[in-house]
């Protein structure tokens, strides 16, 4: 009886074995045939090293130093033969210690990974995959399926499909990996892997990552740097040293331990690497100019930023000035703003020709994809708009010391009814000069001058200077009821400084293909058409100089440098501005809340003026002070009336006086009189 059952069991197992053996043999044969087919269809190694769907943009500052990267950076081909042995060993020790002994798939690794996943409460294919470097490479090249924009919604959808971990996908991945082992050498597979892997901060491949984080080639990295780069493979964003250097160093220490365990490093070498962890290069550590870089990417033509090739932007950014602006903003908020305040601020530093030298788009100095308040925020300009009112009057022939009435005024606005502007202090001063009206930022005189000069004329001057976002149609135009961005306002003030010509703010001077010297595009400068006469601009600068000397902008002044400028505060103090200039640079500061909450106790003459002051002190440090290009009048000369005597509802125009002033100034120009 026992023998009978024994024979039945033996026969059953024999049949099962024969079936399984044949199924196994057929499966292996099919896998080998499929893998062989994959092998013969694989392209040369060189065709698989750069798999980016788009190119990169590298930005260099005015001194030629790289400060920002955008897009997918690919630093160039690295191979297993020329890369640092430290990096090669770190990759193998971390990702696939049996790499040189398996045929593309490691059954032991797969079984071990499944066991870990089940033990940790996950599905068998969730979490640890047990994939070899060859399998990971197969996944990186998406099993040979290239990105096709007509098939995939976007690159993210394509990459998501490539990263699927279904059983069927894993099976195809294994077949493809075996095919790669048939077609390529181990060094070839490592070469593809090292060039395709994403390593954070937009870098594709170890050469780009090494340049990005350490400022050196992947051929030259030491054990500590190699371990940090290899540590990025598991989670490139989380372990990117630019996100958290300490976390990246801790991860590198684990890999150094693996390298020691696998005899790639001696105990002394491992101890040395841990004692001297990898550090970021200066450019990677500073992360300076992020807002500036974002502005360039958003304002540059698509054919430059969306190319498949790698391009280099040479820019106007001055790293010294950029750090000055960042340091000034941080200093004022640390010392003069209550802790925990959500108030925001932005700074733009510009040369008189429109070249942007520094930009801070908010208190998040890292920038990089966040809202840029220097270029994107449309805010009411308040009294910082008044210089364009007086620029119009001066262009029409009025003088800095002409008289305007600061007296009660009511204007009937068609469709809205009577409108009565008031000064900030609700007081009236009677007859005042134009320079005093601007110096004290009086509202009623500004409205009278705008009415007398013609609102359409004021609007045209402002638009010609670069402020063009639906300027207010009524007399409130004179008080800054219109909106503008900070960079537009700074560009408009630059036009005043340069003698009355408009400027187009710019940040890019030259574009080249990486490795090429022939430019794709160049910028000569930003100066455009003349808006007001040079002598009118010189008078206006003199008037704005008085704002800083004895008016609302005194906190912005410097002891040894001539500064001119204008404060601005909007209704309910939702926005506070100070924009001004030395003979060398224009600096604009805006402060407010992103949600338009009113500022508490802040006007343009307060914190914005102090931020301007701190920025200008740093910017001017080491520069020889130069005088402002302004008139130097004899203040004892008599005063003339500008506009009417101030009767309510009158426009106050004085065309006879305007014509006389124009004729007088023309004669002075002809005969060379001052």
C-alpha positions in Angstrom: 0.0 0.0 0.0 2.8 2.4 0.9 4.6 1.5 -2.2 1.5 2.2 -4.3 1.0 5.7 -2.9 4.8 6.3 -3.2 4.7 5.4 -6.9 1.6 7.7 -7.4 3.3 10.6 -5.7 6.5 10.0 -7.6 4.7 9.8 -10.9 2.8 13.0 -10.1 5.9 14.9 -9.3 7.6 13.4 -12.3 4.8 14.7 -14.6 4.8 18.1 -12.9 8.6 18.3 -13.3 8.4 17.3 -17.0 5.7 19.9 -17.6 7.5 22.6 -15.7 10.9 21.7 -17.3 9.4 22.0 -20.7 7.6 25.2 -19.9 10.7 26.5 -18.4 12.8 25.5 -21.3 10.3 27.0 -23.8 10.1 30.2 -21.6 13.9 30.5 -21.5 14.0 29.9 -25.2 11.3 32.6 -25.8 13.1 35.0 -23.5 16.4 34.4 -25.3 14.8 34.8 -28.7 13.0 38.0 -27.6 16.2 39.3 -25.9 18.2 38.5 -29.1 15.7 40.4 -31.1 16.1 43.4 -28.7 19.9 43.1 -29.0 20.0 43.3 -32.8 17.6 46.3 -32.8 19.5 48.3 -30.2 21.3 51.4 -31.6 24.9 52.3 -30.9 25.7 53.5 -27.4 26.3 57.1 -28.5 22.7 57.3 -29.7 21.4 56.6 -26.2 23.5 58.9 -24.0 21.5 62.1 -24.3 17.8 61.4 -23.9 16.5 64.8 -23.2 13.4 66.1 -24.9 14.7 69.7 -24.6 17.9 71.5 -24.1 19.3 73.7 -21.3 20.0 77.3 -20.6 23.1 78.2 -18.7 23.3 81.8 -17.5 26.5 83.8 -16.9 26.7 87.1 -15.0 28.4 90.2 -16.2 31.8 88.8 -15.1 31.4 85.6 -17.0 30.6 83.4 -14.0 27.8 80.9 -14.2 25.0 81.7 -11.7 21.9 79.8 -12.9 20.7 76.9 -14.9 17.3 76.2 -16.5 15.9 73.3 -18.5 17.6 69.9 -18.6 21.3 70.3 -18.3 23.5 67.7 -20.0 27.2 68.3 -19.4 28.5 66.1 -22.2 29.3 62.5 -22.7 31.1 60.7 -19.9 32.1 57.1 -20.2 33.1 54.3 -17.9 36.6 54.6 -19.2 37.1 58.3 -18.5 35.0 59.0 -15.5 36.5 59.0 -12.0 37.0 55.5 -10.6 35.6 56.8 -7.4 32.3 57.6 -9.1 32.1 54.3 -10.9 32.8 52.4 -7.7 30.2 54.4 -5.8 27.5 53.7 -8.3 28.1 50.0 -8.4 28.4 49.8 -4.6 25.2 51.6 -4.1 22.9 50.3 -6.9 24.1 46.8 -7.9 27.0 45.1 -6.1 26.7 42.1 -8.4 26.7 44.1 -11.6 29.8 42.5 -13.0 28.5 39.0 -12.3 24.9 38.8 -13.5 23.5 38.7 -17.1 21.1 41.7 -16.7 18.7 40.3 -14.1 19.5 39.2 -10.6 17.0 36.6 -9.3 18.5 36.8 -5.8 18.0 40.6 -5.8 14.4 40.4 -7.0 13.5 37.8 -4.3 15.3 39.8 -1.6 13.4 43.0 -2.7 10.0 41.2 -2.6 10.7 39.9 0.8 11.6 43.3 2.1 8.5 44.9 0.6 6.2 42.2 2.1 7.9 42.5 5.5 7.4 46.3 5.4 3.7 45.9 4.6 3.8 46.8 1.0 2.9 44.9 -2.2 5.6 42.7 -3.7 6.4 45.2 -6.4 6.0 48.4 -4.3 9.0 50.0 -2.9 12.3 48.1 -3.4 12.5 46.7 -6.9 15.6 44.7 -6.8 16.5 46.1 -10.3 20.0 45.7 -11.6 21.8 48.7 -13.1 21.0 47.1 -16.5 17.3 47.0 -15.7 17.4 50.6 -14.5 19.1 51.6 -17.7 16.4 49.8 -19.7 13.9 51.9 -17.8 15.8 55.1 -18.4 15.6 54.6 -22.1 12.0 53.6 -21.7 12.6 50.2 -23.3 13.7 51.9 -26.5 10.4 53.9 -27.0 11.4 57.5 -27.8 9.3 60.5 -26.6 6.8 61.6 -29.3 4.9 64.8 -28.5 2.1 63.6 -30.9 1.5 60.5 -28.7 2.1 61.8 -25.2 0.3 64.7 -23.6 3.6 65.9 -22.2 7.0 64.7 -21.0 5.7 64.0 -17.5 3.1 61.5 -18.9 5.8 59.8 -21.0 8.1 59.4 -18.0 5.3 58.2 -15.8 4.5 55.5 -18.2 8.2 54.5 -18.4 8.3 54.2 -14.6 5.4 51.8 -14.3 6.0 48.8 -12.0 3.4 46.3 -13.2 4.3 42.6 -13.5 4.0 42.7 -17.2 6.2 45.8 -17.4 8.8 44.2 -15.2 8.8 41.1 -17.5 9.4 43.3 -20.5 12.1 45.2 -18.6 13.9 41.9 -17.8 13.8 40.8 -21.5 15.1 44.2 -22.6 17.9 44.1 -19.9 19.1 40.7 -21.1 19.1 42.0 -24.7 21.2 44.9 -23.6 23.7 42.5 -21.9 23.9 40.6 -25.2 24.5 43.7 -27.3 26.6 45.9 -25.0 29.6 45.5 -22.7 29.3 46.2 -19.0 31.1 49.5 -19.5 28.7 50.4 -22.3 25.7 49.9 -20.0 27.3 52.0 -17.3 28.1 54.7 -19.8 24.4 54.9 -20.9 23.3 54.8 -17.3 25.7 57.6 -16.1 24.6 59.9 -19.0 20.8 59.3 -18.7 20.2 59.3 -14.9 18.3 62.4 -13.5 20.3 63.8 -10.6 18.3 66.8 -9.4 18.3 70.6 -10.2 17.5 69.8 -13.8 20.7 67.8 -14.4 20.8 64.8 -16.6 23.9 62.7 -16.3 26.8 62.7 -13.8 28.8 65.3 -15.8 26.1 67.9 -15.6 25.5 67.1 -11.9 29.1 67.3 -11.0 29.4 70.7 -12.8 26.2 71.9 -11.2 27.1 71.0 -7.6 30.9 71.0 -7.5 32.0 73.1 -10.4 34.2 70.3 -11.7 34.1 67.4 -14.2 32.9 64.0 -13.2 36.3 62.8 -14.1 37.8 64.7 -11.2 35.5 64.0 -8.2 37.0 62.6 -5.0 35.4 59.8 -2.9 33.2 62.1 -0.8 31.9 63.9 -3.9 31.4 60.6 -5.8 29.4 59.2 -2.9 27.2 62.3 -2.8 26.5 62.1 -6.5 25.7 58.4 -6.3 23.4 59.1 -3.4 21.2 61.2 -5.6 20.1 58.1 -7.7 17.6 56.9 -5.1 15.8 60.3 -4.7 17.4 63.1 -6.6 15.2 66.0 -5.4 15.2 64.9 -1.7 19.0 64.4 -1.6 20.0 67.3 -3.8 22.7 69.1 -1.8 21.2 72.5 -2.9 18.0 71.5 -1.1 19.6 70.2 2.1 23.4 69.8 2.2 23.5 68.1 5.6 20.9 65.4 4.5 22.9 64.9 1.3 26.2 64.5 3.3 24.5 61.9 5.6 23.4 60.0 2.6 26.9 60.1 1.2 28.3 58.7 4.4 26.2 55.6 4.0 27.5 55.1 0.6 31.1 55.6 1.7 30.4 52.7 4.2 29.2 50.5 1.3 32.3 51.4 -0.7 34.5 50.4 2.2 32.5 47.1 2.8 33.0 46.2 -0.8 36.7 47.0 -0.8 36.5 50.0 -3.1 37.9 52.2 -0.2 40.3 51.4 2.5 39.4 52.2 6.1 41.7 55.2 6.0 40.2 56.5 2.8 36.6 56.1 4.1 37.5 57.9 7.3 39.1 60.7 5.3 36.0 61.0 3.1 33.6 61.2 6.1 35.8 63.7 7.9 35.9 66.0 4.8 32.4 65.8 3.3 31.7 67.2 -0.1 30.8 70.9 -0.3 28.9 72.9 -2.9 30.7 75.2 -5.3 30.3 78.9 -4.7 27.8 79.2 -7.6 25.7 76.3 -6.3 25.9 77.5 -2.7 24.9 81.1 -3.4 21.7 80.3 -5.4 21.8 84.0 -6.2 19.8 85.7 -8.9 17.0 83.2 -9.1 14.4 85.8 -9.7 16.5 87.4 -12.3 17.0 84.1 -14.1 13.2 83.4 -14.0 12.6 86.9 -15.5 15.0 86.2 -18.3 13.4 82.8 -19.1 9.9 84.3 -19.2 10.9 87.4 -21.3 13.3 85.8 -23.8 11.8 84.6 -27.1 10.7 81.0 -27.2 13.1 80.1 -29.9 15.9 80.7 -27.4 14.5 79.1 -24.3 12.7 76.1 -25.9 15.5 74.8 -28.2 16.6 71.2 -28.2 20.2 72.5 -28.1 22.1 73.8 -25.1 22.4 77.6 -25.0 24.3 80.1 -22.9 23.0 83.5 -21.9 25.5 86.2 -21.1 23.6 88.6 -18.9 23.8 92.0 -17.2 23.6 90.7 -13.7 26.3 92.0 -11.4 26.9 89.5 -8.5 28.2 92.2 -6.2 25.1 94.3 -6.7 22.8 91.3 -6.5 24.2 90.4 -3.1 24.0 94.0 -2.0 20.2 94.0 -2.7 19.6 90.7 -1.0 21.7 91.7 2.0 19.9 95.1 2.3 16.5 93.5 2.2 17.4 90.9 4.8 19.0 93.5 7.1 16.0 95.8 7.2 13.5 93.0 7.7 15.7 91.5 10.5 16.2 94.8 12.3 13.2 96.9 11.6 10.2 94.6 10.8 8.4 92.6 13.5 9.2 89.0 13.5 6.7 86.8 11.6 5.5 89.6 9.4 4.1 88.4 6.0 4.9 91.7 4.4 6.7 91.4 1.1 9.2 93.6 -0.7 11.0 93.7 -4.1 14.1 95.5 -5.4 15.4 96.2 -8.9 18.8 97.8 -9.5 19.3 99.1 -13.0 21.8 101.2 -15.0 20.6 104.3 -16.8 20.5 102.4 -20.1 18.1 99.8 -18.8 20.6 97.1 -18.0 19.3 95.2 -14.9 22.1 94.6 -12.5 20.3 93.0 -9.6 16.7 91.8 -8.8 15.0 90.6 -5.7 11.5 89.5 -6.4 10.5 88.8 -2.8 11.8 87.7 0.6 12.3 84.2 -0.7 15.7 85.0 -2.0 16.2 81.6 -3.6 13.5 82.5 -6.1 13.2 79.8 -8.8 9.7 79.4 -10.1 8.0 81.5 -7.4 6.0 84.7 -7.9 8.3 87.6 -8.9 7.0 90.8 -7.4 9.6 92.9 -9.3 8.3 91.9 -12.7 4.8 90.3 -12.3 3.0 92.3 -9.6 0.9 95.1 -11.0 0.5 97.6 -8.1 -0.8 101.2 -7.8 2.1 103.6 -8.0 0.9 106.4 -5.7 3.1 109.5 -5.5 6.0 107.7 -7.2 4.1 108.6 -10.4 4.3 112.4 -9.8 7.7 112.9 -11.5 6.0 112.2 -14.8 3.5 114.9 -14.1 6.2 117.4 -13.6 8.3 116.0 -16.5 5.4 116.9 -18.7 5.1 120.4 -17.4 8.9 121.0 -17.7 8.8 119.6 -21.3 6.1 122.2 -22.0 8.3 125.0 -20.9 7.5 125.5 -17.2 10.3 125.9 -14.7 11.2 124.3 -11.4 10.4 127.5 -9.5 7.0 128.3 -11.1 4.2 128.7 -8.7 1.1 126.5 -8.3 -1.7 126.9 -5.8 -2.1 124.5 -3.0 -5.6 125.4 -2.2 -9.0 123.6 -2.1 -9.9 122.1 -5.4 -13.0 120.3 -6.7 -13.2 118.9 -10.2 -16.4 117.7 -11.9 -15.7 114.4 -13.5 -18.3 113.5 -16.2 -20.1 110.4 -15.2 -18.7 110.4 -11.7 -19.5 113.8 -10.3 -17.4 116.2 -8.2 -14.0 114.9 -7.0 -12.0 116.8 -4.3 -8.4 115.7 -3.9 -6.6 116.2 -0.5 -3.1 116.3 0.6 -1.7 113.6 2.9 -1.9 115.9 5.9 -5.2 117.5 4.9 -3.6 120.9 5.0 -3.2 123.7 2.4 -0.1 125.8 1.9 -1.2 128.4 -0.7 1.2 129.3 -3.4 4.1 126.8 -3.7 6.8 126.2 -6.3 6.8 123.1 -8.4 9.9 121.9 -6.6 8.3 122.4 -3.2 5.2 120.7 -4.3 7.2 117.6 -5.4 9.5 117.7 -2.4 6.6 117.6 0.0 4.6 115.2 -2.3 1.5 117.6 -2.3 -1.5 116.1 -4.1 -3.5 119.1 -5.0 -0.6 120.9 -6.8 0.1 117.7 -8.7 -3.5 117.5 -9.9 -3.4 121.2 -10.9 -0.2 120.8 -12.9 -1.5 117.7 -14.6 -4.8 119.5 -15.5 -2.8 122.5 -16.8 -0.3 120.4 -18.8 -3.1 118.2 -20.1 -3.9 114.7 -18.9 -3.3 113.3 -22.3 0.1 114.8 -22.4 1.0 113.4 -19.0 -0.3 110.0 -20.0 1.8 110.1 -23.2 5.0 111.0 -21.4 4.4 108.2 -18.8 3.7 105.7 -21.6 6.7 106.8 -23.6 8.9 106.3 -20.5 7.6 102.7 -20.4 4.5 102.8 -18.0 1.7 101.5 -20.1 -0.9 99.4 -18.2 -4.2 101.2 -18.8 -3.3 104.5 -17.3 -6.2 106.1 -15.4 -8.3 108.4 -17.6 -9.2 111.0 -15.0 -7.3 113.5 -12.9 -6.5 110.8 -10.3 -3.8 109.8 -12.9 -1.6 112.5 -11.3 -1.8 110.8 -7.9 -0.7 107.3 -9.2 -4.1 105.7 -9.4 -2.7 103.6 -12.3 -0.9 100.3 -11.9 2.7 99.3 -13.0 5.3 96.8 -12.2 8.4 97.7 -10.2 10.7 97.0 -13.2 8.6 99.3 -15.4 8.9 102.1 -12.8 12.6 101.7 -12.4 13.0 101.7 -16.2 11.0 104.9 -16.4 13.2 106.6 -13.7 16.2 105.4 -15.6 14.9 107.4 -18.6 15.0 110.5 -16.4 18.5 109.8 -15.2 19.9 109.3 -18.8 18.6 112.7 -19.9 15.1 112.0 -21.0 15.3 109.0 -23.3 13.1 105.9 -22.8 14.7 102.6 -21.9 13.7 99.0 -22.4 14.8 97.0 -19.3 17.0 94.2 -20.4 19.1 91.4 -18.8 20.6 89.5 -21.7 23.5 90.7 -23.7 24.4 87.7 -25.8 23.2 84.2 -26.6 25.4 81.4 -27.9 25.2 77.7 -28.4 27.1 75.9 -25.7 30.7 75.4 -27.0 30.2 77.9 -29.8 31.5 81.5 -30.1 29.2 82.7 -32.8 26.2 84.5 -31.2 22.6 83.6 -32.0 21.5 87.0 -30.7 23.0 90.1 -29.1 21.7 93.2 -27.3 23.4 96.6 -27.8 21.5 98.3 -25.0 18.1 99.4 -23.9 18.0 103.2 -24.8 15.2 104.1 -27.1 13.5 107.3 -28.3 13.8 110.7 -26.5 10.7 111.5 -24.4 11.6 114.9 -22.9 14.4 117.4 -23.6 17.7 116.9 -21.7 17.4 120.3 -20.0 13.9 119.3 -18.8 15.3 116.1 -17.4 18.1 118.0 -15.7 15.5 120.3 -14.0 13.5 117.3 -12.9 16.5 115.6 -11.4 17.2 118.8 -9.4 13.6 118.7 -8.1 13.9 115.0 -7.2 17.2 115.8 -5.5 15.3 118.2 -3.1 12.9 115.3 -2.2 15.9 113.5 -0.7 17.7 116.6 0.7 14.7 118.1 2.6 11.5 116.4 1.6 9.7 113.1 2.0 12.7 111.0 0.9 15.3 112.1 3.5 15.8 108.5 4.9 17.0 107.4 1.5 19.9 109.9 1.4 23.6 109.1 1.6 26.2 111.5 3.1 28.8 111.4 0.3 26.7 110.5 -2.8 24.1 112.7 -4.5 20.8 110.9 -4.5 17.5 111.9 -6.1 14.2 110.1 -5.9 10.6 110.0 -5.0 8.4 108.3 -2.4 5.0 106.7 -3.1 2.2 105.5 -0.9 -1.1 104.3 -2.2 -4.6 104.6 -0.8 -4.9 102.9 2.6 -1.1 102.2 2.4 -1.5 99.0 0.4 1.6 99.8 -1.5 4.7 101.7 -0.4 7.5 102.7 -2.9 10.8 104.5 -3.1 12.5 104.8 -6.4 15.6 106.9 -6.8 19.1 107.1 -8.3 22.7 108.1 -8.0 24.6 109.1 -11.1 25.5 105.4 -11.6 22.4 103.3 -10.7 18.6 103.5 -10.4 17.1 101.5 -7.5 13.5 100.8 -7.0 11.8 99.4 -3.9 8.3 98.2 -3.5 6.7 97.0 -0.2 3.3 95.6 0.5 1.3 92.4 1.1 0.5 89.9 -1.7 -3.2 89.9 -0.6 -3.4 93.8 -0.7 -3.8 94.0 3.1 -2.9 97.6 4.2 0.5 98.1 5.6 0.6 99.3 9.3 2.6 102.4 9.9 4.5 102.1 6.6 4.8 104.8 3.9 7.2 105.2 1.1 9.3 107.6 3.2 9.8 104.9 5.8 10.9 101.3 5.3 11.1 101.4 1.5 13.4 104.5 1.7 15.5 102.6 4.3 15.7 99.5 2.1 16.8 101.8 -0.7 19.4 103.5 1.5 20.8 100.1 2.7 21.0 98.9 -0.9 22.5 102.1 -2.3 25.2 102.2 0.5 26.3 98.7 -0.5 26.0 99.3 -4.3 28.1 102.5 -4.1 30.7 101.0 -1.8 34.1 101.3 -3.5 32.8 103.6 -6.3 34.0 107.1 -6.8 31.0 109.4 -6.1 29.8 111.3 -9.2 27.5 114.3 -9.3 24.0 114.0 -10.6 23.3 115.4 -14.1 21.1 118.2 -12.8 20.9 122.0 -13.0 22.3 124.1 -10.2 20.1 127.1 -10.1 20.4 130.4 -8.2 17.6 129.9 -5.8 17.3 133.6 -5.2 15.7 134.3 -8.6 12.1 135.3 -8.8 9.1 132.9 -9.1 6.5 132.7 -11.8 3.0 131.4 -11.7 2.3 127.9 -13.1 -1.4 127.4 -13.8 -4.3 129.4 -12.4 -4.9 131.0 -9.1 -6.6 127.9 -7.9 -10.3 128.5 -8.5 -12.3 125.4 -7.8 -13.2 123.3 -10.9 -10.8 125.2 -13.2 -8.3 123.5 -15.4 -5.7 126.1 -14.6 -4.0 126.1 -18.0 -1.8 129.0 -18.9 -0.9 128.7 -22.6 0.6 132.2 -22.9 3.1 131.4 -20.2 3.9 128.0 -21.8 4.7 129.6 -25.1 6.8 132.3 -23.5 8.8 129.8 -21.6 9.4 127.6 -24.7 10.6 130.7 -26.7 12.8 131.8 -23.9 14.4 128.4 -23.5 14.9 128.1 -27.3 16.7 131.4 -27.4 18.9 130.3 -24.5 19.8 127.2 -26.4 20.5 129.1 -29.6 22.8 131.6 -27.9 24.4 129.3 -25.4 23.0 131.0 -22.4 22.6 129.2 -19.0 
